[in-house]
């Protein structure tokens, strides 16, 4: 009896064999359904809740529609205020002013991770999971920030992926410079440009501070162009940031006092 059943199937070639395999293969949809939490299978309210959670996570992962994004909103805004009279890095190094910098974090063995667990969409409501933001940060090895605003600094450090001390200097504001895979050797400034020279490395991270009082931008309405470069003048990366006066904090306190009067 076995021979009567199997021989005709084999004689009809691969097509029937393929049909049988497909008939007994579990579809991806079935697999997905089997992996759903059992609590939601017979509970419409629980299923609806799970779907809303997935929609929320998806919203924090990608744009609403398929779109090509060339610059983040922050970069696009900075582009409108870029200095127009920029000069070559070599000129800034040779004609500019060399200013002091202070290394506040130095980890030469640091390896930049491909992915941090707190970037997941289930962590802190997907606060740092948006993929365009993740790609934006991955494209750079130089980052700049001020110690102004605890919430913004918390987001900044989580996005960059490293922690470093903040000093809250009330009378002499610090500009923080974070450089991955680079050993900083000097800092120069001329006009609205700051050139940070360093030796490229395979790994490591350094956080340096400079005093905004050491900067003399030509145009206060334009942002500062911070450039990471080799000592020979080859650019490695760049960052734009607005100029904040050395007495930023005292100005803020004065504004608060005026509002209280």
C-alpha positions in Angstrom: 0.0 0.0 0.0 2.9 2.3 0.8 4.3 1.8 -2.7 1.0 2.7 -4.3 0.8 6.0 -2.5 4.4 7.2 -2.8 5.4 6.2 -6.3 2.9 8.4 -8.2 4.0 11.4 -6.1 7.6 11.0 -7.0 6.8 10.4 -10.6 5.0 13.8 -10.9 8.2 15.6 -10.1 9.3 18.5 -7.7 6.1 20.5 -8.1 3.9 18.2 -6.0 6.7 17.7 -3.4 7.0 21.5 -3.1 3.2 21.8 -2.7 3.2 19.3 0.2 6.1 21.1 1.9 4.2 24.4 1.7 1.0 22.8 3.0 2.8 21.7 6.1 4.9 24.8 6.6 3.7 27.3 9.3 3.3 30.8 7.9 5.1 33.8 9.5 1.7 35.2 10.5 0.8 32.0 12.4 4.2 32.0 14.1 3.7 35.6 15.1 0.2 34.8 16.4 1.5 31.9 18.5 4.1 34.3 20.1 1.5 36.8 21.3 0.9 36.9 25.0 -1.7 34.4 26.0 -3.5 37.0 28.1 -4.5 39.0 25.0 -5.8 36.1 22.9 -9.2 35.9 24.4 -9.3 39.4 25.9 -10.1 42.2 23.4 -9.2 45.0 25.9 -5.8 43.4 26.6 -5.2 43.0 22.9 -6.1 46.6 22.2 -3.8 47.8 25.0 -0.9 45.8 23.5 -1.6 47.2 20.1 -1.6 50.8 21.5 1.8 50.0 23.2 3.2 48.8 19.9 2.0 51.9 18.1 3.5 54.1 20.8 6.9 52.3 20.5 6.8 52.5 16.7 6.1 56.3 16.9 9.4 56.7 18.9 11.4 54.5 16.4 10.7 56.0 13.0 9.1 58.9 11.1 5.4 58.7 10.5 5.9 58.5 6.7 8.8 57.1 4.5 11.0 60.1 4.1 14.7 60.9 3.5 16.2 63.1 6.2 19.4 64.8 5.4 19.7 66.9 8.6 18.1 66.8 12.0 15.9 69.8 13.0 18.7 71.0 15.3 21.3 70.9 12.5 18.9 72.6 10.1 18.3 75.4 12.6 22.1 75.8 13.2 22.7 75.9 9.4 20.6 79.1 9.2 23.0 80.8 11.6 26.4 79.5 10.4 29.2 82.0 10.2 29.8 83.2 6.6 33.4 84.3 7.0 34.9 81.0 7.9 38.6 80.3 7.2 40.8 77.3 6.8 41.7 75.2 9.8 45.4 75.8 9.1 44.8 79.6 9.2 43.0 79.3 12.6 45.9 77.2 13.9 48.6 79.6 12.7 46.9 83.0 13.1 44.4 82.3 15.9 44.9 82.2 19.7 45.9 79.0 21.5 43.7 78.8 24.6 43.9 76.5 27.6 41.7 73.4 27.8 41.1 71.0 30.7 40.6 67.3 30.4 37.8 66.2 32.9 37.3 62.7 31.5 39.9 60.5 29.8 39.3 56.8 29.0 41.7 55.6 26.4 40.3 52.1 26.5 36.7 53.1 25.9 35.0 51.3 23.0 32.0 53.1 21.5 29.0 50.6 21.6 26.9 50.0 18.5 23.8 50.1 20.7 23.0 51.0 24.3 20.2 49.3 26.2 18.6 52.6 27.2 18.1 53.4 23.5 15.5 50.7 23.3 11.9 51.8 22.7 10.7 50.2 26.0 13.2 52.2 28.1 11.9 55.5 29.6 9.0 55.7 27.1 11.3 55.5 24.1 13.0 58.8 25.1 16.2 58.0 23.2 15.0 55.4 20.7 14.2 57.5 17.6 16.3 56.1 14.8 17.1 59.4 13.0 18.5 60.7 16.2 20.5 57.5 16.8 22.0 57.8 13.3 22.7 61.5 13.7 24.8 60.8 16.8 26.5 57.8 15.2 27.7 60.0 12.3 29.8 62.2 14.6 32.8 61.8 16.9 32.8 65.4 18.1 30.0 66.9 20.4 29.7 70.2 22.2 27.5 71.4 25.0 27.2 73.9 27.9 26.3 73.2 31.5 22.9 74.9 31.2 19.7 73.1 31.8 19.7 69.8 33.8 17.0 68.2 31.6 18.8 69.0 28.4 22.1 67.8 29.8 20.5 64.5 30.9 19.2 64.0 27.4 22.6 65.0 25.9 24.6 62.6 28.0 22.2 59.7 27.3 22.3 60.4 23.6 26.0 60.6 23.5 26.3 57.5 25.6 28.8 58.6 28.3 28.6 60.4 31.6 30.8 63.2 32.7 30.9 65.7 35.6 29.2 69.1 35.3 30.6 72.0 37.3 27.8 74.7 37.2 30.4 77.5 37.1 28.3 80.5 37.9 30.8 83.2 37.0 33.0 81.7 34.2 30.9 79.4 31.9 32.5 76.3 30.5 32.1 74.9 27.0 32.3 71.1 27.1 34.0 69.2 24.2 33.5 65.5 23.8 35.8 63.8 21.4 35.7 60.0 20.6 38.6 58.2 19.1 40.9 61.2 19.5 43.6 62.3 21.9 43.2 66.1 22.2 46.5 68.0 21.8 45.5 71.8 21.5 42.7 74.2 21.1 42.8 77.4 18.9 40.3 80.1 18.3 39.8 82.9 15.8 36.5 84.7 15.1 33.6 82.3 15.3 35.8 79.2 14.9 37.3 76.9 17.4 39.8 74.3 16.2 40.4 71.3 18.5 43.5 69.4 17.3 44.1 65.8 18.2 45.6 62.5 17.3 43.1 59.9 15.8 42.8 56.7 17.7 40.9 53.4 17.2 39.1 53.9 20.5 38.9 56.0 23.6 37.0 59.1 24.6 38.0 62.5 26.1 35.9 65.3 27.6 37.6 68.7 27.7 36.4 72.1 28.8 37.3 75.5 27.6 36.2 78.9 29.0 33.8 80.9 26.9 35.6 84.0 28.1 38.6 82.9 26.1 36.5 83.1 22.9 36.2 86.3 20.9 33.6 85.6 18.1 33.3 88.2 15.4 29.5 87.9 15.1 27.4 87.2 18.2 24.4 86.5 16.1 26.1 83.6 14.4 26.9 80.2 15.9 30.4 78.9 16.7 31.9 76.4 14.3 33.9 73.9 16.4 36.2 71.7 14.3 38.1 68.6 15.3 41.2 68.2 13.2 44.6 66.7 13.0 47.6 68.9 13.9 48.3 69.1 10.2 44.9 70.8 9.6 42.8 67.9 8.2 39.2 68.0 9.5 37.9 64.9 11.3 34.5 66.3 12.4 32.6 69.5 13.3 29.9 70.8 15.5 27.8 74.0 15.6 26.8 75.7 18.9 25.6 79.1 19.8 27.9 81.4 21.8 27.0 81.8 25.5 28.5 84.7 27.5 30.8 83.9 30.5 28.3 85.5 32.8 25.4 83.4 31.5 24.3 82.2 34.9 24.4 85.7 36.6 22.3 87.0 33.7 19.7 84.3 34.3 19.6 85.1 38.0 19.1 88.7 37.2 16.2 87.8 34.9 14.6 85.8 37.7 14.9 88.7 40.1 13.2 91.0 37.7 10.3 88.6 37.3 9.9 88.4 41.0 9.7 92.2 41.5 
